[in-house]
Every structure is written in C-alpha cells, then in structure tokens.
C-alpha cells in the first residue's frame, strides 16, 4: 500500500472561525498542523518550531492559513507564493482587485494554490443555498445584512459615496460589508446602478453603510455596520417563496418560507461540520483535483465591486493564467 503523503499546515488562529478550522484539521491523517500566532514578525510553522517569516524558515511548510489580508502584508504573502507555498485566507485575501490578481499571477507562476473566502465559498450551506434558489421562481428582492455592535463613537456623519471618493481598507465595508458582497457576487453577479452611502467616524473611517442596486429586475439592498447590531435575517425573495439566512458571517442554516408564511429549515450544520467541509474542499484544490483559478474568480469580482463602491473604477488589469486562459474566461 502506498504511503500517505503528509502535508504540513501553519494556522494563524486569530478568530473563532480560524480556531475551529484548526480543530477540524486536528483529526486528519494527511495533515500535521499546529497553531501559529503572529507576534512581531514571528510565525510558528507546522511542527517546525518558531522562526521568522523568511523563506528559509518556511521551506518545509506546505500550506499557510491566514484569517484575512491584514494578517500579513502583501509582500510577505507574495514571498510565500514565490516559494511555492499554498496560501488560504479565511475571508478577503487582498485589499483590492488588482492586488488579488497580482497574488494569483504569482501563485500560478510558481505552482502554488491561492484561495480566499474559504469560510463562505466552501461552506456547505452555500451549495445548498445555490440549489434552493431554483425553488423561488423569478427573484424580486435580495436583502443581505451583516451588522454587529463593535464600538461606540461620536462625531458620526452620513455621506453618499461618489468617485473619486477614497474609502481606506480596514473599516466596516471590509470587515462587515464583504460578508454580504461575496455571497451576492458568487450567487448572482455584480449589481447595476449601484448607489452607496456610508457613515464615517470623525477620523474618516467608515463605520457602517448601505449599497443599493439592481440585478435585472431584482432590487438589491446591502446593509452592514460595526456600530449597531441587527436581528433581521438576510432575505432572498422570489415569486414562489423566500430564503432566510440568519447570519451570513457564521453561515450555518438556510430556511425556506413559502407564500403562505410556512417555514421549513432546508439545511443546518454545526460549526465543526462547516469547518470540516471547508477543509475538505481546500485539500482537494491543494492536491490538484480542482482548478483554484476558476474558484478565485468570484473573489476577484467581489473586490471589483468593492473597488467600484470605493470609487476605484480601474478594473482593466487582467490576470493571465499560463495554462488556464484568463480570469475573464473563468468567471
């Protein structure tokens, strides 16, 4: 019997999702893994001990998991990819579409795998949600919410966002809005006639916002906030019924509501089941069973939509894949 090849993975477990992802990996026979906190440029890699982020220290680590793009800077991630290391992001993998395309180009040129938004893209509820859309008939309204009370601040002002407005990364659009934008783009595409408004702090950081637009005849409304919570579920409404999603960030269940108001829970998963499925999918990409370039297309479109909301409309840069065509053909 052929000996199983072990893959080492470094996990920077800075969030609850990344910690449960770490736990899901603990029982796998094809992985050895240990949590790797980032402290003053120090990262623990697999079972190799502590070392700097130099390529030499990372030589024996096959996969690096990072919660989001802010975990390491762009140059550090690119250095990992140039060394052939597979990089997985729990949520957003870059601050703009151009940066993600550049990372993807580097990964493709050096035989590495780059994946982001794995906690949404590979969540088992996402596949069920996509299948359930066929039960709704023509879609009339899409309302996606991600609101959580994270801080209190004074001096708030509400402003429409118009090009060439510059909204810096790190605010509510990046931390909460992305929870809504990725499922929207992944399931439906980028809306037309977008109108965005944001609530800014006195220091210029966005604290909350809304985005409205249309997908054909369907009205789209996105609400996100770091200064207020919400118990209103996200909603996808069609002629024959609606789909209710309680929490997009921690997607674990999808409920169908018919026109009579009767509800039926379509799927429900535990945190453990979600992380295990996400890890299964990641390993399939790493082992070359699926095309990660095609999977990353939704992420690039999401960042393009975010760039447009922020007033950065230079979307012409095209990532060319040596053996897979271009991202334009993969979308």
Backbone torsions as a table, in degrees:
resi	resn	phi	psi	omega
1	UNK	NA	132.6	-177.9
2	UNK	-65.7	140.8	179.7
3	UNK	-73.2	135.1	-179.2
4	UNK	-71.6	133.5	178.3
5	UNK	-80.6	123.5	178.4
6	UNK	-84.9	139.7	177.9
7	UNK	-114.9	129.9	179.0
8	UNK	-93.3	142.7	-178.7
9	UNK	-135.3	132.2	172.9
10	UNK	-100.5	129.5	-178.5
11	UNK	-119.7	119.1	172.7
12	UNK	-89.9	94.5	-171.1
13	UNK	-91.1	80.8	-177.9
14	UNK	-97.3	-11.0	-177.6
15	UNK	-128.6	167.0	178.5
16	UNK	-62.9	-39.4	178.8
17	UNK	-63.2	-42.3	-179.1
18	UNK	-69.6	-31.2	176.7
19	UNK	-69.7	-39.5	177.3
20	UNK	-71.8	-27.9	172.9
21	UNK	-64.8	-40.7	176.4
22	UNK	-61.2	-43.7	179.7
23	UNK	-64.2	-37.6	179.9
24	UNK	-64.2	-31.2	-178.2
25	UNK	-80.1	-16.5	-172.5
26	UNK	-61.5	-32.6	-175.9
27	UNK	-92.7	-0.5	-177.1
28	UNK	-76.9	141.4	-179.4
29	UNK	-86.5	-12.6	-179.2
30	UNK	-100.8	8.4	-179.2
31	UNK	-131.3	144.4	158.8
32	UNK	-125.4	136.4	-162.6
33	UNK	-150.5	143.5	175.6
34	UNK	-146.6	142.8	-178.5
35	UNK	-61.2	138.1	-179.0
36	UNK	-127.8	93.3	179.2
37	UNK	-72.3	149.4	177.3
38	UNK	-99.5	114.8	179.9
39	UNK	-137.6	109.7	179.5
40	UNK	53.4	46.2	176.6
41	UNK	79.8	14.7	-178.6
42	UNK	-108.4	135.2	-178.8
43	UNK	-136.9	129.6	177.6
44	UNK	-88.4	126.5	-172.0
45	UNK	-113.3	113.1	176.3
46	UNK	51.8	-127.5	177.4
47	UNK	-107.6	24.8	-172.8
48	UNK	-92.5	-3.2	-179.7
49	UNK	90.7	-166.5	-174.8
50	UNK	-95.9	138.3	176.8
51	UNK	-160.1	168.8	178.3
52	UNK	-74.3	176.9	-178.4
53	UNK	-82.1	14.4	176.4
54	UNK	-63.4	150.3	-178.2
55	UNK	-60.1	-35.6	-179.6
56	UNK	-59.4	-39.3	179.9
57	UNK	-68.7	-30.6	-174.9
58	UNK	-92.0	5.0	-172.7
59	UNK	-54.6	-37.4	-174.0
60	UNK	-96.3	-0.4	177.1
61	UNK	-91.8	124.7	-175.9
62	UNK	-85.8	-35.9	-172.8
63	UNK	-133.4	136.9	175.2
64	UNK	-118.6	124.1	175.4
65	UNK	-103.3	129.4	178.3
66	UNK	-126.8	137.8	-179.7
67	UNK	-58.8	-43.6	178.4
68	UNK	-160.4	-175.9	-174.7
69	UNK	-63.7	-21.9	-177.5
70	UNK	-82.3	-5.7	-177.9
71	UNK	-67.0	-38.5	173.5
72	UNK	-134.3	158.2	177.8
73	UNK	-81.1	167.9	-174.2
74	UNK	-55.5	-43.8	-177.2
75	UNK	-64.9	-37.0	179.4
76	UNK	-67.3	-42.5	178.8
77	UNK	-64.3	-42.4	179.5
78	UNK	-63.2	-35.8	178.3
79	UNK	-65.1	-39.7	176.4
80	UNK	-62.2	-45.1	-178.9
81	UNK	-65.1	-37.6	178.1
82	UNK	-64.5	-25.8	176.7
83	UNK	-85.6	4.9	178.5
84	UNK	81.4	15.6	179.8
85	UNK	-83.1	135.8	176.9
86	UNK	-79.7	132.6	-176.7
87	UNK	-120.0	127.0	178.6
88	UNK	-117.0	128.3	175.1
89	UNK	-108.0	134.4	177.2
90	UNK	-64.3	-42.3	178.0
91	UNK	-124.2	-124.0	-175.7
92	UNK	-69.3	138.5	-178.8
93	UNK	-98.8	-4.4	179.9
94	UNK	-161.8	166.4	-177.4
95	UNK	-88.2	-11.9	178.3
96	UNK	-158.9	166.7	-174.8
97	UNK	-64.0	-39.7	-179.8
98	UNK	-61.1	-40.4	179.5
99	UNK	-66.4	-41.7	179.7
100	UNK	-66.4	-38.3	176.5
101	UNK	-62.4	-40.2	179.3
102	UNK	-64.6	-41.3	177.3
103	UNK	-64.9	-40.9	178.6
104	UNK	-63.0	-40.2	177.8
105	UNK	-60.4	-45.3	179.5
106	UNK	-62.6	-45.0	179.5
107	UNK	-60.2	-44.6	-178.6
108	UNK	-63.8	-38.7	-178.0
109	UNK	-71.5	-21.7	-175.1
110	UNK	-117.6	17.0	174.3
111	UNK	69.5	24.3	179.8
112	UNK	-101.9	165.8	176.2
113	UNK	-111.3	133.1	176.9
114	UNK	-123.4	121.5	178.9
115	UNK	-133.4	143.0	172.0
116	UNK	-137.0	175.0	-176.0
117	UNK	52.5	36.2	-174.2
118	UNK	-66.8	-25.7	-178.5
119	UNK	-77.3	-10.9	172.3
120	UNK	-109.1	-49.2	-175.4
121	UNK	-59.8	-38.9	-175.1
122	UNK	-104.7	5.2	177.1
123	UNK	-64.6	132.3	-178.2
124	UNK	-60.6	-24.8	177.6
125	UNK	-68.2	-28.5	-177.3
126	UNK	-65.6	-43.2	178.0
127	UNK	-64.4	-40.8	178.4
128	UNK	-65.5	-37.3	179.1
129	UNK	-64.3	-43.0	-179.9
130	UNK	-63.4	-40.3	178.5
131	UNK	-67.0	-40.1	-176.4
132	UNK	-67.9	-21.1	179.9
133	UNK	-59.0	-29.5	-178.5
134	UNK	-67.3	-17.6	-179.3
135	UNK	-82.7	-11.4	-170.8
136	UNK	-89.0	-18.1	-172.0
137	UNK	75.5	-163.0	179.2
138	UNK	-56.6	132.5	-178.0
139	UNK	-83.2	130.9	179.5
140	UNK	-106.0	-30.1	-176.4
141	UNK	-150.8	139.5	175.2
142	UNK	-127.3	114.8	-178.1
143	UNK	-124.3	112.7	-176.1
144	UNK	-118.5	130.1	-176.5
145	UNK	-122.9	141.7	168.2
146	UNK	-146.6	94.9	-174.8
147	UNK	-129.0	132.9	179.0
148	UNK	-150.0	131.6	179.2
149	UNK	-75.7	109.4	-177.6
150	UNK	-111.7	-30.1	-179.8
151	UNK	-159.2	160.9	176.9
152	UNK	-113.2	137.8	180.0
153	UNK	-146.5	159.2	178.6
154	UNK	-109.2	168.4	175.6
155	UNK	73.8	32.3	-179.6
156	UNK	-74.3	147.0	174.4
157	UNK	-139.8	141.6	-179.7
158	UNK	-99.8	129.3	-177.1
159	UNK	-138.2	141.0	168.5
160	UNK	-70.8	147.0	-179.9
161	UNK	-103.1	119.6	-179.5
162	UNK	-134.5	141.7	174.0
163	UNK	-58.1	140.5	6.3
164	UNK	-96.9	44.0	178.4
165	UNK	-55.6	143.1	-179.1
166	UNK	-119.1	109.9	178.3
167	UNK	-101.7	114.7	-175.5
168	UNK	-69.4	154.0	175.9
169	UNK	-69.0	158.7	176.0
170	UNK	103.4	-11.2	-179.6
171	UNK	-90.2	-159.8	-175.0
172	UNK	-65.1	-35.2	179.3
173	UNK	-59.0	-42.1	-179.1
174	UNK	-76.4	-40.6	-172.0
175	UNK	-86.6	-29.2	-179.6
176	UNK	-119.6	-40.0	-179.2
177	UNK	-60.6	-35.3	-179.6
178	UNK	-61.9	-27.7	176.9
179	UNK	-60.1	-31.3	-179.2
180	UNK	-90.9	-38.8	-173.9
181	UNK	-67.1	-41.5	-177.1
182	UNK	-63.1	-50.0	178.0
183	UNK	-60.8	-37.8	179.8
184	UNK	-60.9	-50.1	-178.0
185	UNK	-68.6	-41.2	-178.4
186	UNK	-62.6	-38.9	-176.3
187	UNK	-90.3	-32.7	-170.2
188	UNK	-127.3	-32.7	-173.7
189	UNK	112.9	-173.3	-178.3
190	UNK	-88.5	129.1	-179.8
191	UNK	-66.3	161.9	174.4
192	UNK	-101.6	162.7	174.7
193	UNK	52.2	49.8	-176.9
194	UNK	-74.5	140.7	175.8
195	UNK	-131.4	123.6	-175.9
196	UNK	-121.3	141.4	171.4
197	UNK	-130.9	145.0	-180.0
198	UNK	-133.2	153.0	172.4
199	UNK	-104.7	121.2	-177.2
200	UNK	-107.0	148.1	171.4
201	UNK	-80.0	171.2	179.2
202	UNK	-65.0	-16.4	179.6
203	UNK	-95.1	3.1	175.0
204	UNK	91.5	4.3	177.9
205	UNK	-90.4	138.8	178.8
206	UNK	-75.5	132.4	-176.6
207	UNK	-109.0	-19.3	179.7
208	UNK	-166.7	168.0	178.8
209	UNK	-176.3	169.3	174.8
210	UNK	-133.9	150.4	173.7
211	UNK	-133.1	129.6	178.2
212	UNK	-126.0	147.6	179.1
213	UNK	-174.3	-166.5	-178.9
214	UNK	-135.3	143.4	169.9
215	UNK	-118.2	94.7	-171.3
216	UNK	65.7	-121.5	177.8
217	UNK	-95.1	-2.9	-179.0
218	UNK	-83.8	130.2	177.7
219	UNK	-85.3	134.2	-178.5
220	UNK	-112.8	133.8	175.8
221	UNK	-137.8	123.0	178.1
222	UNK	-117.5	130.6	178.7
223	UNK	-127.9	127.6	179.3
224	UNK	-141.2	151.1	-175.7
225	UNK	-162.5	147.4	170.1
226	UNK	-113.4	3.6	-177.5
227	UNK	-119.0	6.1	176.6
228	UNK	-156.3	146.3	175.6
229	UNK	-94.1	173.4	178.2
230	UNK	-156.0	136.9	175.4
231	UNK	-102.4	6.5	180.0
232	UNK	-78.5	124.4	179.6
233	UNK	-73.7	155.6	170.8
234	UNK	-69.9	151.5	-171.0
235	UNK	-139.4	134.5	169.0
236	UNK	-121.3	111.3	-170.1
237	UNK	-109.3	126.7	176.5
238	UNK	-121.5	-177.9	-178.9
239	UNK	-67.2	-32.2	-174.9
240	UNK	-99.5	-4.5	-179.2
241	UNK	161.8	-173.7	-176.2
242	UNK	-135.5	155.1	172.0
243	UNK	-111.1	130.3	-179.6
244	UNK	-111.1	133.5	179.1
245	UNK	-125.8	116.0	-172.8
246	UNK	-69.1	-43.8	-173.1
247	UNK	-145.6	108.2	-178.3
248	UNK	-68.9	-37.7	-178.3
249	UNK	-65.8	-40.3	178.0
250	UNK	-114.3	67.2	-174.6
251	UNK	-68.2	112.8	-177.9
252	UNK	-134.1	-13.7	-178.4
253	UNK	-153.0	151.5	177.4
254	UNK	-132.9	131.2	-177.8
255	UNK	-118.3	137.0	176.4
256	UNK	-100.9	134.8	178.1
257	UNK	-124.6	119.9	-178.6
258	UNK	-82.8	179.6	-175.3
259	UNK	-67.9	-19.2	178.0
260	UNK	-84.4	-7.7	179.8
261	UNK	95.9	-1.8	178.2
262	UNK	-73.2	138.5	-177.4
263	UNK	-111.8	145.5	176.8
264	UNK	-140.7	123.9	178.0
265	UNK	-75.6	116.3	-176.9
266	UNK	-79.1	-45.9	179.7
267	UNK	-144.2	151.1	175.6
268	UNK	-152.1	125.9	-178.4
269	UNK	-127.9	150.4	172.2
270	UNK	-78.8	165.4	174.9
271	UNK	-57.3	-42.1	-177.4
272	UNK	-62.3	-42.2	-179.6
273	UNK	-66.7	-38.7	179.0
274	UNK	-63.8	-48.1	-178.2
275	UNK	-65.9	-36.5	179.2
276	UNK	-63.9	-41.5	179.3
277	UNK	-67.7	-39.9	178.7
278	UNK	-61.6	-41.3	179.4
279	UNK	-67.7	-38.7	175.6
280	UNK	-56.1	-46.6	-178.8
281	UNK	-65.5	-42.3	178.4
282	UNK	-59.3	-43.2	-178.8
283	UNK	-65.8	-32.8	177.5
284	UNK	-64.0	-39.8	177.3
285	UNK	-67.9	-43.2	-178.3
286	UNK	-63.6	-35.6	-179.8
287	UNK	-84.2	4.4	174.2
288	UNK	80.4	18.7	-179.2
289	UNK	-84.3	-16.6	-178.5
290	UNK	-139.4	160.4	179.7
291	UNK	-88.0	109.9	178.7
292	UNK	-70.4	-26.1	179.3
293	UNK	-61.7	-42.9	178.8
294	UNK	-66.4	-39.1	179.9
295	UNK	-63.9	-36.4	-175.9
296	UNK	-73.0	-12.9	-177.7
297	UNK	-58.9	-40.7	178.9
298	UNK	-62.9	-35.7	179.1
299	UNK	-66.9	-40.6	179.2
300	UNK	-65.8	-41.9	176.9
301	UNK	-62.5	-38.6	178.9
302	UNK	-61.7	-44.5	178.8
303	UNK	-68.8	-31.8	174.3
304	UNK	-62.8	-42.2	177.3
305	UNK	-64.6	-41.3	178.7
306	UNK	-65.4	-39.8	176.4
307	UNK	-60.8	-40.2	179.5
308	UNK	-65.6	-40.4	177.5
309	UNK	-62.2	-39.0	-178.7
310	UNK	-77.5	-8.5	179.2
311	UNK	95.2	9.5	179.2
312	UNK	-103.0	98.8	-171.1
313	UNK	-102.4	11.2	179.7
314	UNK	-81.4	85.5	-174.5
315	UNK	-106.2	17.1	-171.6
316	UNK	-80.0	-18.7	-178.3
317	UNK	-62.0	129.0	-175.3
318	UNK	-118.2	127.4	177.5
319	UNK	-85.0	122.6	179.9
320	UNK	-101.1	125.7	179.7
321	UNK	-98.1	128.8	-172.0
322	UNK	-57.6	-39.4	-175.4
323	UNK	-119.4	7.6	-173.9
324	UNK	-129.1	13.9	-177.0
325	UNK	79.2	-146.3	180.0
326	UNK	-117.7	166.6	177.9
327	UNK	-64.9	-28.0	178.9
328	UNK	-60.6	-33.4	-180.0
329	UNK	-83.9	-18.0	-178.6
330	UNK	-85.8	-22.5	-176.5
331	UNK	-70.4	NA	NA
